[in-house]
Amino acid sequence: MRNCMSLLFGFFLLLFGFQTLKAQHRIHLSNIDIIAYDTDDTEIGMFEKVGSNSYVYTIIEFTETTEGFLETLVTQESDEPYTMEDIKETYAHLVFVSDIQTIDTTSWQQYDWFVQTEDTSEKAVNILRFMGNGLALYEELLFQETSNAVNSSNWQVDDAIWLEVVVLDFGNGKEITLLNEEDDIIFFGIPLYNQIVMVSNEIDIDFITSVERNRYPVDDYEILSYLEPDYMHKIVKDETEQYRLYDNFKNDLLQQSFDTIMCSNYFIVGQKDATYTIYNSIRTKFETPNVQKAYFHDNYVEFLTAETSAYVDIYGNQFQKLPQKVLNVCGTVSSISHQISKNEDQKYPYSVKVMHRNIGPQGDTEQTYIFKNHKKDEELTFINDTTSDYSDENDEFTGAISGFPNYIKVFNGRKYGLYSYDKIHHDKTLKTTVSDQYSLKRNVYNDLLVTTIQELPVKYDRITINQDNLILIYKNDKVGIFPQQKKSTYQLLERVTSSFYKIVKNGKTGWLDIKTMKEYF
């Protein structure tokens, strides 16, 4: 396999135009005359001419500092200089810096680059993409047939490597480009007058050629899932006790400091005083002024301004309703169910049976809590107005609305109140063990007589749960949020996004952040 390839002159302007983009690391080496390399090694030999047939070898290395950044070390060998014959004997390929083509274009962004390797097939390809802002991406893609449409297809990412762009600047517009993963050079490219030379020691290249930008479309969120924000973005406190975001070479990526910086695979959010600034993870800033609060929300950022609340995606598009997610859940998980029962013939008519279904040899459990302070003329339900509640370990992923089974809603025919009961601090005494038809064990514990605890008096017009699992309490045409509030406070509480609600309080219109319960007017 050959690790070296050549391209027609017409293509190289497209690839290396990214040299004009911001945030790439640039190393100045104005004294280099010859670049030498082998096709089976990405170590670059660089030589300075110091005599008619005398060349000094220059070494470039990337080493990690004590701060965790990459430091560029450029050293010259102090031994006897090389002759041209020595260089040709040591390296298979030589390029004179004077032969490097000067580049001045950014049209490379219109194209992707197809990398032919021994593993390439009709359904498995390798693509090199230049993402801008000093970043590139090498992807291994697999072709997947879809089942919901005839002749439709989808390229999915099997693996991907994010690379940092490093430019070796020899002066007078003569430059070569390295694509690095940490301190390793994965690719380097040299633009010449009639060809591009690209070399990779990590990847066995047969050839590489440009293709139209979306010939191999993939989901951008999928490729960003391979980004390693802890490595690609380093948050460092500066001398003013503010935070800045650096790349691995300690280039200041955002060109400003913040009180707080948060990074995910998809976004960067900086907070300065009471204002938030939002970027996607390839450092494109979104022009959303006067953001008062922002949260990561799945693959989006949820934000609040004085005028609105919305979600923003990695392209800067804004939504007030997110697309429905497709979820895969496990069918064999632990679960818990609650059942309220009423028996008017008993002294204590109301009880709750709690059943735990466990995955494992310990078996299931069952216990009944008998309420001794509720009468038969009361109506007891869970907050969602049902007498049964089921939850399992998948609820965390599906966002299922909880019935809050530890709370009991009491209705006296006119008003509602809320009570709770203690299921933890008591002794468990085993009453019996039974097995079902599948020989699964269930431990049944003795019934417990408990007194429920009043959380809210029976004075409320309504008590409900909404889609964000907020317990809403209504009284006298006002609404509040329990347990953070024990009073019905707002004339209006209207959901706009999952964290931000429009409110009217004492006649003033504003916003409520339900995560912190902070009000904005």
Backbone torsions as a table, in degrees:
resi	resn	phi	psi	omega
1	MET	NA	142.0	178.6
2	ARG	-98.2	134.2	176.0
3	ASN	-94.5	-2.5	-178.3
4	CYS	-114.1	141.8	179.0
5	MET	-143.6	161.3	177.9
6	SER	-124.7	149.0	177.4
7	LEU	-124.2	155.8	173.6
8	LEU	-62.7	149.4	-177.7
9	PHE	-55.1	-35.9	-176.1
10	GLY	-62.5	-17.4	-176.8
11	PHE	-93.4	-27.5	-166.2
12	PHE	-70.7	-25.1	176.8
13	LEU	-61.9	-32.9	-177.7
14	LEU	-71.6	-38.5	-175.9
15	LEU	-73.5	-45.5	-169.2
16	PHE	-96.2	10.2	174.6
17	GLY	-65.0	-17.6	-178.6
18	PHE	-65.9	-7.0	177.4
19	GLN	-60.3	-24.0	-179.0
20	THR	-85.6	-6.0	-177.3
21	LEU	-76.7	158.6	-177.2
22	LYS	-81.8	167.5	169.9
23	ALA	72.4	7.6	174.3
24	GLN	-88.7	153.2	-179.1
25	HIS	-86.9	133.8	-175.3
26	ARG	-123.9	131.4	179.0
27	ILE	-118.2	123.9	-177.3
28	HIS	-93.3	125.1	-179.4
29	LEU	-136.8	75.6	-169.7
30	SER	-77.2	-8.7	-174.6
31	ASN	-102.8	10.5	-176.2
32	ILE	-87.9	137.3	179.9
33	ASP	-114.6	-31.0	-176.8
34	ILE	-133.1	138.7	171.6
35	ILE	-114.2	130.6	-178.1
36	ALA	-129.0	147.0	-179.0
37	TYR	-158.3	163.1	171.6
38	ASP	-112.9	157.1	-179.6
39	THR	-75.9	-13.4	-179.5
40	ASP	-110.2	21.7	-177.7
41	ASP	-157.0	133.3	177.2
42	THR	-92.5	9.4	170.9
43	GLU	-71.1	126.5	-176.7
44	ILE	-99.3	123.8	174.1
45	GLY	-92.1	124.6	-179.6
46	MET	-122.7	137.6	-172.6
47	PHE	-131.8	137.2	173.0
48	GLU	-103.8	130.3	179.2
49	LYS	-79.1	123.0	-178.3
50	VAL	-118.9	-1.6	179.2
51	GLY	-162.1	-179.9	-176.4
52	SER	-60.7	-34.3	175.6
53	ASN	-143.2	49.0	-175.8
54	SER	-138.0	125.8	-174.6
55	TYR	-133.4	135.0	177.2
56	VAL	-98.7	131.9	-177.6
57	TYR	-81.1	127.7	178.6
58	THR	-110.9	131.4	-177.7
59	ILE	-110.0	135.0	173.4
60	ILE	-118.3	127.8	-179.2
61	GLU	-135.1	152.9	175.3
62	PHE	-115.6	119.5	-179.1
63	THR	-125.8	153.0	-178.3
64	GLU	-86.8	133.5	177.8
65	THR	-85.9	172.7	178.0
66	THR	-65.1	-22.7	177.6
67	GLU	-81.9	-8.3	-179.2
68	GLY	93.2	5.6	176.2
69	PHE	-90.9	167.6	174.9
70	LEU	-96.0	131.3	179.3
71	GLU	-110.5	136.4	178.3
72	THR	-91.7	121.1	178.4
73	LEU	-109.4	119.3	177.2
74	VAL	-115.8	115.2	-178.2
75	THR	-130.6	155.5	176.5
76	GLN	-114.7	137.2	177.5
77	GLU	-66.9	135.8	-179.4
78	SER	-93.8	1.6	179.4
79	ASP	-74.7	-172.2	-179.7
80	GLU	-60.6	132.9	-178.5
81	PRO	-60.1	159.3	175.9
82	TYR	-83.4	151.9	165.3
83	THR	-98.5	167.3	176.7
84	MET	-59.8	-36.4	178.1
85	GLU	-63.9	-38.1	177.8
86	ASP	-62.4	-44.4	-178.0
87	ILE	-63.5	-45.7	-179.0
88	LYS	-65.2	-32.2	178.9
89	GLU	-73.0	-31.1	-176.1
90	THR	-84.9	-37.1	-174.0
91	TYR	-120.0	146.8	-179.1
92	ALA	-80.8	-26.2	-173.2
93	HIS	-133.0	136.3	178.1
94	LEU	-127.4	139.5	175.4
95	VAL	-131.0	128.0	173.2
96	PHE	-81.4	133.4	-179.0
97	VAL	-56.5	-33.4	179.5
98	SER	-63.9	-19.3	180.0
99	ASP	-89.6	-6.1	179.8
100	ILE	-70.7	135.3	-178.3
101	GLN	-79.2	136.0	174.9
102	THR	-77.6	131.6	-175.4
103	ILE	-111.3	138.7	176.3
104	ASP	-151.9	70.3	178.3
105	THR	-160.5	154.6	175.2
106	THR	-118.8	14.3	-176.8
107	SER	-72.6	-4.0	175.6
108	TRP	-56.2	-26.0	-175.8
109	GLN	-64.9	-15.8	-179.8
110	GLN	-76.3	-7.0	-171.2
111	TYR	-129.9	153.0	163.8
112	ASP	-106.7	173.4	-175.9
113	TRP	-129.7	120.5	-177.4
114	PHE	-85.9	122.7	-177.4
115	VAL	-110.2	111.1	179.9
116	GLN	-83.0	125.4	174.8
117	THR	-129.9	178.8	-179.6
118	GLU	-66.3	-18.9	-179.4
119	ASP	-93.5	-2.3	-177.5
120	THR	-69.8	137.6	175.9
121	SER	-149.0	-175.4	178.8
122	GLU	-63.2	-26.9	-176.3
123	LYS	-115.2	12.6	177.3
124	ALA	-147.6	110.2	-177.3
125	VAL	-129.4	163.4	178.1
126	ASN	-122.2	130.1	-175.1
127	ILE	-128.0	134.1	173.3
128	LEU	-107.1	122.6	-178.4
129	ARG	-120.8	143.2	174.6
130	PHE	-105.8	119.1	-166.9
131	MET	-95.9	-7.2	-176.6
132	GLY	88.5	167.8	177.6
133	ASN	53.9	37.4	174.4
134	GLY	78.0	19.0	-178.3
135	LEU	-125.1	145.1	172.4
136	ALA	-134.8	168.9	-174.9
137	LEU	-144.6	129.7	173.6
138	TYR	-111.3	123.1	-172.3
139	GLU	-121.1	143.7	166.4
140	GLU	-106.7	115.8	-173.1
141	LEU	-111.2	144.0	175.5
142	LEU	-119.5	139.1	-179.9
143	PHE	-86.3	125.0	-178.9
144	GLN	-120.4	123.7	173.6
145	GLU	-70.8	141.1	175.8
146	THR	-99.5	153.0	-175.1
147	SER	-100.0	-5.5	-173.2
148	ASN	-100.2	0.8	178.7
149	ALA	-155.1	147.4	-179.0
150	VAL	-74.5	135.1	176.7
151	ASN	59.7	20.4	175.5
152	SER	-94.7	158.1	-176.0
153	SER	-150.3	171.7	179.7
154	ASN	-154.5	132.5	173.2
155	TRP	-92.4	127.6	180.0
156	GLN	-116.2	147.0	-178.2
157	VAL	-80.2	119.2	174.7
158	ASP	-87.5	-33.3	175.7
159	ASP	-161.9	156.1	-179.9
160	ALA	-154.3	147.9	177.7
161	ILE	-126.9	123.1	172.8
162	TRP	-84.7	135.7	-174.8
163	LEU	-124.1	147.8	176.3
164	GLU	-100.7	136.7	-178.4
165	VAL	-84.8	126.6	176.1
166	VAL	-124.5	126.9	-179.6
167	VAL	-106.1	126.7	170.6
168	LEU	-94.0	112.5	-173.5
169	ASP	-103.4	112.9	-178.9
170	PHE	-95.2	4.3	-179.9
171	GLY	90.6	157.6	177.8
172	ASN	58.8	31.7	178.1
173	GLY	76.9	8.0	179.6
174	LYS	-92.2	113.4	-173.7
175	GLU	-141.5	148.9	166.7
176	ILE	-124.1	161.2	-172.0
177	THR	-123.3	131.9	174.7
178	LEU	-107.6	144.4	172.4
179	LEU	-117.4	111.4	-170.1
180	ASN	-109.0	141.9	164.6
181	GLU	-114.1	111.4	-171.6
182	GLU	55.3	-124.7	-178.3
183	ASP	-97.8	11.9	-179.8
184	ASP	-102.0	135.3	173.4
185	ILE	-84.5	112.3	-179.8
186	ILE	-85.4	-44.9	175.2
187	PHE	-130.7	152.2	157.8
188	PHE	-140.4	146.4	-175.6
189	GLY	-129.5	141.0	-178.6
190	ILE	-124.5	114.4	178.7
191	PRO	-84.8	119.6	177.1
192	LEU	-109.4	178.5	-174.7
193	TYR	-67.7	-32.8	-176.4
194	ASN	-122.2	8.4	-179.1
195	GLN	-167.3	163.0	167.0
196	ILE	-110.0	135.5	172.3
197	VAL	-104.7	125.6	175.2
198	MET	-127.2	135.1	-174.6
199	VAL	-128.6	142.1	173.9
200	SER	-145.1	127.9	173.7
201	ASN	-86.1	-27.7	-176.8
202	GLU	-78.5	-28.6	-173.7
203	ILE	-125.3	124.7	178.8
204	ASP	-77.7	103.5	-175.8
205	ILE	-94.4	130.3	167.5
206	ASP	-85.6	-52.2	174.4
207	PHE	-162.2	167.8	178.9
208	ILE	-139.6	142.1	-180.0
209	THR	-149.2	155.9	-179.0
210	SER	-79.6	147.5	173.6
211	VAL	-135.4	159.9	179.6
212	GLU	-59.8	152.6	-166.7
213	ARG	-55.1	-40.3	-174.2
214	ASN	-112.0	25.4	177.9
215	ARG	-64.0	-33.7	177.1
216	TYR	-118.9	75.3	-174.8
217	PRO	-72.3	138.9	173.6
218	VAL	-133.5	162.9	178.4
219	ASP	-74.0	123.8	-177.7
220	ASP	-62.5	-33.1	176.9
221	TYR	-64.7	-32.9	179.6
222	GLU	-67.1	-43.1	-179.2
223	ILE	-71.1	-32.2	177.5
224	LEU	-69.4	-21.7	177.5
225	SER	-66.1	-18.2	177.3
226	TYR	-87.4	-9.8	177.5
227	LEU	-67.6	138.1	178.6
228	GLU	-107.9	92.3	-173.2
229	PRO	-62.4	-30.9	179.1
230	ASP	-66.4	-26.0	178.1
231	TYR	-93.6	-45.7	-173.8
232	MET	-73.6	-27.2	-176.1
233	HIS	-126.6	118.4	-178.6
234	LYS	-111.7	121.3	-179.5
235	ILE	-94.2	121.2	-174.2
236	VAL	-131.1	136.2	175.8
237	LYS	-80.7	131.2	-178.4
238	ASP	-93.7	-172.5	-174.7
239	GLU	-69.1	-15.9	177.9
240	THR	-96.0	12.5	-178.8
241	GLU	67.2	19.0	173.8
242	GLN	-102.0	167.5	-177.2
243	TYR	-109.8	141.0	175.3
244	ARG	-128.0	155.6	-178.6
245	LEU	-108.4	123.9	-177.6
246	TYR	-119.5	157.5	168.1
247	ASP	-90.0	-171.6	-175.0
248	ASN	-68.4	-18.6	179.2
249	PHE	-99.7	13.5	179.3
250	LYS	62.9	35.5	168.2
251	ASN	-83.5	133.2	-178.5
252	ASP	-75.1	105.5	-169.1
253	LEU	-75.0	-38.1	-174.5
254	LEU	-99.0	-10.6	177.2
255	GLN	59.2	29.4	173.1
256	GLN	-163.6	162.0	-178.8
257	SER	-103.5	159.2	-178.5
258	PHE	-138.6	159.0	171.7
259	ASP	-68.8	-36.7	-178.9
260	THR	-145.9	142.2	173.0
261	ILE	-128.5	132.5	176.6
262	MET	-120.5	137.6	179.7
263	CYS	-128.0	141.8	169.8
264	SER	-132.2	-176.2	175.2
265	ASN	-63.5	-22.7	-170.0
266	TYR	-113.6	-23.8	-172.0
267	PHE	-143.7	159.3	168.1
268	ILE	-126.0	129.6	178.5
269	VAL	-126.8	126.3	177.0
270	GLY	-113.7	137.3	177.0
271	GLN	-112.8	128.2	176.0
272	LYS	-130.2	113.0	-174.1
273	ASP	57.2	-120.5	-177.0
274	ALA	-104.1	16.2	-176.2
275	THR	-121.2	139.9	179.4
276	TYR	-111.6	141.8	175.4
277	THR	-118.9	134.5	-172.8
278	ILE	-115.4	132.1	173.9
279	TYR	-127.7	154.5	164.7
280	ASN	-82.0	172.8	-169.2
281	SER	-75.3	-9.1	170.5
282	ILE	-98.6	21.6	164.0
283	ARG	75.6	26.2	173.3
284	THR	-87.9	122.2	-176.8
285	LYS	-82.3	136.3	177.1
286	PHE	-95.2	132.8	-178.8
287	GLU	-86.4	73.4	176.4
288	THR	-115.3	98.8	-171.4
289	PRO	-76.6	153.5	171.1
290	ASN	56.4	44.8	174.8
291	VAL	-76.0	123.5	-175.1
292	GLN	-93.2	-22.0	179.7
293	LYS	-160.6	147.8	178.7
294	ALA	-148.4	142.7	177.3
295	TYR	-133.0	144.8	165.4
296	PHE	-70.1	133.2	-179.7
297	HIS	-138.1	99.8	-174.1
298	ASP	53.7	-120.5	-178.3
299	ASN	-99.5	22.4	-177.6
300	TYR	-131.5	171.2	166.6
301	VAL	-113.0	128.5	174.7
302	GLU	-95.8	129.6	-174.5
303	PHE	-137.6	160.3	-179.5
304	LEU	-127.5	132.0	167.9
305	THR	-118.9	-179.7	178.3
306	ALA	-66.1	-26.4	-175.0
307	GLU	-96.5	-30.1	-171.1
308	THR	-156.4	169.7	169.4
309	SER	-128.5	140.3	-177.1
310	ALA	-160.4	175.6	172.0
311	TYR	-109.8	148.8	175.8
312	VAL	-127.0	139.4	178.9
313	ASP	-97.0	-176.8	-173.5
314	ILE	-68.8	-11.9	178.9
315	TYR	-96.9	-5.7	-176.8
316	GLY	93.4	2.8	177.1
317	ASN	-73.8	140.6	-176.9
318	GLN	-109.8	143.0	-179.4
319	PHE	-139.4	150.1	170.4
320	GLN	-105.3	-6.1	174.9
321	LYS	-138.2	128.7	-177.5
322	LEU	-85.1	152.2	175.1
323	PRO	-64.6	150.0	-179.4
324	GLN	-68.8	135.7	-179.3
325	LYS	-85.6	146.4	171.7
326	VAL	-97.8	120.0	-173.4
327	LEU	-115.9	140.7	170.2
328	ASN	-110.1	123.2	-176.8
329	VAL	-119.8	159.6	-179.5
330	CYS	-84.2	137.8	-179.7
331	GLY	-85.4	-15.6	-177.9
332	THR	-116.5	92.9	-178.4
333	VAL	-138.4	161.1	174.2
334	SER	-71.1	150.4	-178.5
335	SER	-146.7	166.0	176.5
336	ILE	-141.2	136.3	178.6
337	SER	-128.8	148.4	179.3
338	HIS	-126.7	139.8	-179.4
339	GLN	-137.4	118.3	174.9
340	ILE	-85.2	131.0	177.8
341	SER	-123.5	149.7	177.0
342	LYS	-128.7	125.0	176.9
343	ASN	-127.9	100.3	-174.2
344	GLU	-67.3	-15.0	-180.0
345	ASP	-82.1	-11.7	-178.5
346	GLN	-89.8	156.1	176.9
347	LYS	-60.9	-40.4	176.5
348	TYR	-114.2	99.5	-167.7
349	PRO	-72.5	-23.4	-172.9
350	TYR	-106.9	140.3	175.9
351	SER	-149.4	161.9	173.9
352	VAL	-126.3	125.4	174.8
353	LYS	-96.7	127.4	-179.1
354	VAL	-112.7	122.8	-176.8
355	MET	-123.2	121.5	176.3
356	HIS	-100.6	125.1	173.0
357	ARG	-102.6	113.1	-174.6
358	ASN	-106.7	143.6	175.4
359	ILE	-95.6	109.1	-178.6
360	GLY	143.2	177.9	-173.6
361	PRO	-73.4	-13.1	-177.2
362	GLN	-69.2	-18.4	176.5
363	GLY	81.6	174.4	179.3
364	ASP	-83.8	163.8	177.2
365	THR	-131.1	155.2	179.2
366	GLU	-147.0	135.2	177.0
367	GLN	-151.4	144.2	-178.6
368	THR	-113.1	132.9	177.4
369	TYR	-108.4	119.5	-178.9
370	ILE	-99.5	124.9	-177.0
371	PHE	-89.0	121.4	-175.8
372	LYS	-97.1	0.1	-178.3
373	ASN	-117.7	23.0	176.2
374	HIS	-126.0	136.9	-173.5
375	LYS	-99.1	163.8	-175.4
376	LYS	-71.8	-18.1	177.9
377	ASP	-82.6	-1.5	172.5
378	GLU	-91.6	156.3	174.7
379	GLU	-112.6	120.9	-178.7
380	LEU	-109.6	130.0	175.0
381	THR	-142.7	173.4	165.5
382	PHE	-78.0	173.2	-173.3
383	ILE	-63.5	-27.9	-179.8
384	ASN	-85.0	16.9	174.8
385	ASP	69.5	17.7	175.6
386	THR	-110.6	167.4	176.0
387	THR	-109.1	8.2	176.2
388	SER	-137.5	147.2	-179.5
389	ASP	-144.8	137.1	-180.0
390	TYR	-131.5	137.6	173.9
391	SER	-146.8	153.1	176.9
392	ASP	-145.3	-177.3	-173.5
393	GLU	-69.1	-14.5	177.5
394	ASN	-76.6	-15.6	-175.2
395	ASP	-60.0	-31.9	179.6
396	GLU	-60.9	-32.4	-177.2
397	PHE	-91.5	-33.2	-176.8
398	THR	-85.3	-17.4	-176.8
399	GLY	71.2	29.0	-179.6
400	ALA	-58.7	141.1	-179.5
401	ILE	-75.6	127.4	-177.5
402	SER	-78.7	147.1	171.9
403	GLY	-88.6	-1.3	-175.9
404	PHE	46.2	63.3	-173.2
405	PRO	-67.8	-9.2	174.3
406	ASN	-79.3	-9.0	174.7
407	TYR	-106.8	142.4	176.6
408	ILE	-118.8	124.8	178.0
409	LYS	-90.9	130.1	-176.9
410	VAL	-114.3	130.4	178.6
411	PHE	-122.2	125.3	-178.1
412	ASN	-100.0	15.6	-178.2
413	GLY	100.8	-17.6	-178.8
414	ARG	-132.9	-43.2	-174.5
415	LYS	-130.7	167.7	-178.4
416	TYR	-118.8	149.2	172.1
417	GLY	-138.1	177.6	-176.2
418	LEU	-136.6	134.0	-179.8
419	TYR	-129.4	160.5	175.6
420	SER	-131.7	168.3	178.2
421	TYR	-145.1	151.5	-173.4
422	ASP	-92.3	119.7	178.6
423	LYS	-107.4	4.5	-171.2
424	ILE	-111.4	-51.2	-169.0
425	HIS	-87.6	75.5	175.6
426	HIS	-162.1	163.9	177.5
427	ASP	-85.0	140.6	176.1
428	LYS	-103.1	124.9	177.5
429	THR	-115.2	121.1	-176.8
430	LEU	-71.1	126.4	178.5
431	LYS	-91.8	-45.5	-179.7
432	THR	-162.8	164.7	173.3
433	THR	-125.7	129.1	-178.8
434	VAL	-124.3	159.4	176.9
435	SER	-127.3	142.5	179.5
436	ASP	-90.6	-170.1	-175.6
437	GLN	-66.3	-17.1	178.1
438	TYR	-99.2	11.7	179.1
439	SER	65.0	25.9	176.0
440	LEU	-86.3	131.3	-174.2
441	LYS	-82.6	141.6	173.4
442	ARG	-134.1	121.4	179.0
443	ASN	-90.5	119.7	-179.9
444	VAL	-104.5	121.7	-178.0
445	TYR	-98.1	161.3	179.8
446	ASN	-59.4	145.5	174.7
447	ASP	-62.4	148.9	179.5
448	LEU	-120.1	133.4	176.8
449	LEU	-93.8	116.5	-174.7
450	VAL	-129.0	155.1	173.6
451	THR	-104.7	122.5	179.3
452	THR	-72.5	155.5	-176.3
453	ILE	-105.7	128.9	179.9
454	GLN	-73.2	120.5	173.8
455	GLU	-96.5	-40.1	176.0
456	LEU	-136.2	134.0	179.1
457	PRO	-66.5	160.4	-178.1
458	VAL	-79.7	73.6	-176.9
459	LYS	-137.8	8.2	-172.7
460	TYR	-101.3	148.3	-178.5
461	ASP	-75.9	-35.1	177.7
462	ARG	-152.9	151.4	169.9
463	ILE	-137.4	120.3	-174.1
464	THR	-137.5	173.2	172.2
465	ILE	-119.5	139.6	176.3
466	ASN	-107.2	-173.8	-172.7
467	GLN	-69.9	-16.5	176.2
468	ASP	-96.2	16.1	-179.7
469	ASN	61.3	33.1	172.9
470	LEU	-91.2	134.9	173.7
471	ILE	-88.7	113.2	-176.5
472	LEU	-101.4	131.9	-178.6
473	ILE	-118.3	126.0	-174.6
474	TYR	-113.7	136.5	176.4
475	LYS	-160.0	129.8	176.6
476	ASN	53.3	47.2	176.3
477	ASP	63.7	23.3	173.5
478	LYS	-126.3	162.7	-176.9
479	VAL	-135.9	144.6	174.7
480	GLY	-133.1	176.3	-177.9
481	ILE	-119.7	117.8	179.6
482	PHE	-96.9	143.1	7.5
483	PRO	-93.0	1.1	-179.4
484	GLN	-63.7	-30.7	179.6
485	GLN	-126.7	142.4	176.1
486	LYS	-107.5	-0.2	178.6
487	LYS	-121.1	151.5	172.2
488	SER	-81.7	112.0	-164.0
489	THR	-106.4	-35.7	-167.0
490	TYR	-104.6	137.6	171.1
491	GLN	-73.3	-26.3	176.9
492	LEU	-140.0	134.5	172.3
493	LEU	-138.3	99.8	-171.7
494	GLU	-121.1	121.5	179.4
495	ARG	-69.0	131.0	172.6
496	VAL	-112.6	-51.1	169.4
497	THR	-130.3	-180.0	-170.1
498	SER	-68.2	-21.8	-180.0
499	SER	-108.5	-21.0	-171.0
500	PHE	-120.8	126.6	-179.3
501	TYR	-118.5	138.6	171.5
502	LYS	-76.7	135.4	-177.4
503	ILE	-130.3	156.2	165.7
504	VAL	-127.1	121.2	-177.7
505	LYS	-134.2	123.3	-177.9
506	ASN	53.1	36.9	177.2
507	GLY	82.4	-4.4	-179.1
508	LYS	-100.8	135.7	179.7
509	THR	-93.0	135.9	179.0
510	GLY	-160.5	-154.8	-177.3
511	TRP	-132.2	150.2	175.8
512	LEU	-123.5	126.7	171.8
513	ASP	-89.3	108.4	-174.0
514	ILE	-74.5	-13.7	175.9
515	LYS	-74.0	-36.9	-178.2
516	THR	-111.9	-11.2	-174.3
517	MET	62.8	23.6	176.1
518	LYS	-83.6	136.4	179.5
519	GLU	-100.5	141.8	178.4
520	TYR	-122.0	122.8	178.9
521	PHE	-123.9	NA	NA
